[in-house]
Amino acid sequence: MKKLNREEVFMYVEKIRKGLGSDEEVTRWLQEISDSVPNRNILGAIMSGNNATTEEVVNKLYEASVIYL
């Protein structure tokens, strides 16, 4: 599957935050975003509050979740 570019991730995040799309579409968008960004907490980042802009959310999605042992 082709990875989404940043603009496509932004578009899907914007749609999800606005409540657009059917359940099936949102599920597919979340999977495509998950396949395209390093952050594994996709829903947490997208639902991070109404005060965060879509750009801030997308920036969070591109931050890697590093686990130090």
VOBA-1610 file (N, C-alpha, C; in pm, whole numbers, padded with zeros to 5 digits, always signed):
BEGIN
Met+00085-00119+00000Met+00000+00000+00000Met+00088+00125+00000Lys+00052+00222-00079Lys+00125+00347-00089Lys+00107+00428+00039Lys+00220+00483+00087Lys+00211+00569+00205Lys+00155+00705+00166Leu+00079+00763+00257Leu+00023+00896+00234Leu+00133+01000+00250Asn+00125+01107+00172Asn+00217+01218+00196Asn+00155+01308+00303Arg+00230+01407+00346Arg+00187+01493+00456Arg+00055+01565+00423Glu+00039+01609+00299Glu-00085+01678+00260Glu-00206+01585+00269Glu-00188+01459+00230Glu-00298+01363+00237Glu-00332+01332+00383Val-00229+01318+00467Val-00254+01296+00611Val-00331+01415+00666Phe-00289+01536+00632Phe-00358+01658+00678Phe-00505+01655+00637Met-00531+01619+00510Met-00668+01615+00459Met-00754+01516+00538Tyr-00701+01396+00563Tyr-00777+01295+00638Tyr-00799+01337+00783Val-00696+01392+00846Val-00711+01438+00985Val-00818+01546+00992Glu-00816+01638+00898Glu-00916+01745+00895Glu-01057+01687+00882Lys-01075+01590+00793Lys-01206+01528+00774Lys-01251+01456+00901Ile-01161+01382+00963Ile-01195+01309+01086Ile-01234+01406+01196Arg-01159+01514+01212Arg-01188+01611+01318Arg-01320+01684+01295Lys-01362+01695+01169Lys-01489+01760+01137Lys-01606+01661+01141Gly-01577+01534+01165Gly-01683+01434+01173Gly-01735+01390+01037Leu-01654+01405+00935Leu-01696+01367+00801Leu-01666+01220+00776Gly-01731+01161+00680Gly-01706+01024+00639Gly-01789+00923+00717Ser-01814+00810+00650Ser-01885+00699+00715Ser-01789+00627+00809Asp-01842+00538+00891Asp-01757+00460+00981Asp-01651+00383+00903Glu-01690+00328+00789Glu-01596+00251+00707Glu-01486+00341+00652Glu-01524+00460+00607Glu-01424+00554+00554Glu-01326+00597+00662Val-01378+00632+00779Val-01292+00677+00889Val-01197+00565+00930Thr-01247+00443+00938Thr-01162+00329+00972Thr-01050+00314+00869Arg-01083+00327+00742Arg-00982+00316+00635Arg-00881+00431+00644Trp-00930+00553+00667Trp-00841+00668+00679Trp-00745+00650+00796Leu-00797+00605+00910Leu-00711+00583+01027Leu-00603+00479+00997Gln-00639+00374+00927Gln-00541+00271+00891Gln-00435+00328+00796Glu-00479+00405+00698Glu-00385+00464+00603Glu-00291+00563+00673Ile-00345+00641+00767Ile-00260+00733+00843Ile-00161+00652+00926Ser-00209+00549+00993Ser-00123+00465+01076Ser-00009+00404+00995Asp-00036+00365+00873Asp+00066+00306+00786Asp+00167+00410+00735Ser+00136+00538+00752Ser+00216+00644+00690Ser+00296+00730+00787Val+00269+00719+00917Val+00337+00806+01014Val+00404+00721+01122Pro+00510+00775+01186Pro+00579+00696+01289Pro+00506+00687+01423Asn+00422+00785+01455Asn+00352+00785+01584Asn+00245+00677+01584Arg+00242+00593+01684Arg+00144+00484+01693Arg+00016+00524+01763Asn+00014+00639+01828Asn-00105+00685+01901Asn-00187+00778+01811Ile-00241+00721+01704Ile-00311+00799+01602Ile-00435+00868+01660Leu-00522+00791+01723Leu-00645+00849+01779Leu-00615+00951+01888Gly-00518+00921+01972Gly-00481+01014+02079Gly-00436+01148+02024Ala-00358+01143+01918Ala-00308+01266+01856Ala-00423+01343+01789Ile-00508+01272+01716Ile-00617+01339+01644Ile-00718+01400+01741Met-00745+01332+01850Met-00843+01381+01946Met-00777+01457+02062Ser-00663+01520+02035Ser-00584+01584+02140Ser-00641+01717+02189Gly-00759+01748+02152Gly-00824+01868+02205Gly-00863+01965+02095Asn-00963+02043+02124Asn-01014+02139+02026Asn-00921+02258+02007Asn-00830+02280+02103Asn-00741+02395+02093Asn-00625+02370+01998Ala-00597+02244+01965Ala-00488+02211+01874Ala-00535+02230+01730Thr-00450+02291+01649Thr-00482+02304+01507Thr-00456+02172+01437Thr-00510+02157+01319Thr-00485+02036+01242Thr-00336+02023+01212Glu-00270+02134+01185Glu-00125+02132+01159Glu-00049+02079+01281Glu-00088+02121+01402Glu-00024+02072+01524Glu-00047+01922+01541Val-00166+01876+01509Val-00198+01734+01519Val-00111+01655+01420Val-00101+01702+01298Val-00020+01634+01197Val+00127+01631+01241Asn+00175+01741+01299Asn+00312+01742+01350Asn+00332+01635+01456Lys+00234+01618+01545Lys+00242+01512+01647Lys+00248+01374+01583Leu+00173+01355+01477Leu+00169+01225+01411Leu+00306+01190+01350Tyr+00381+01291+01311Tyr+00512+01267+01251Tyr+00624+01260+01354Glu+00592+01275+01481Glu+00691+01257+01587Glu+00698+01108+01618Ala+00818+01055+01619Ala+00835+00913+01648Ala+00816+00887+01797Ser+00752+00778+01828Ser+00736+00733+01966Ser+00853+00639+01997Val+00953+00692+02065Val+01074+00616+02093Val+01064+00555+02232Ile+01097+00428+02239Ile+01101+00359+02368Ile+01246+00329+02401Tyr+01292+00380+02513Tyr+01429+00357+02556Tyr+01432+00241+02654Leu+01524+00150+02633Leu+01538+00035+02723Leu+01654+00053+02815
//
